[in-house]
């Protein structure tokens, strides 16, 4: 089972849901930066295409422990 958005409850002991971190903070930060530039007319005609690579956060819900794999986060 895999979730999306890496919400904080997904990391709780007992839940430990494998998830995709969509990098919401970075998306918001970049969006605000682009908006400010457009408002200040520094990029009035500019078209932006920014691709943020999502991160796979592996936890126990994917069964990795059953096959002897360890996650980086297991040490915490």
PyMOL commands that set and color helices and strands:
alter all, ss='L'
color gray80, all
select helices_A, chain A and resi 8-11+24-39+60-62+64-67+72-75
alter helices_A, ss='H'
color red, helices_A
select strands_A, chain A and resi 2-4+18-21+55-57
alter strands_A, ss='S'
color yellow, strands_A
deselect
rebuild
show_as cartoon
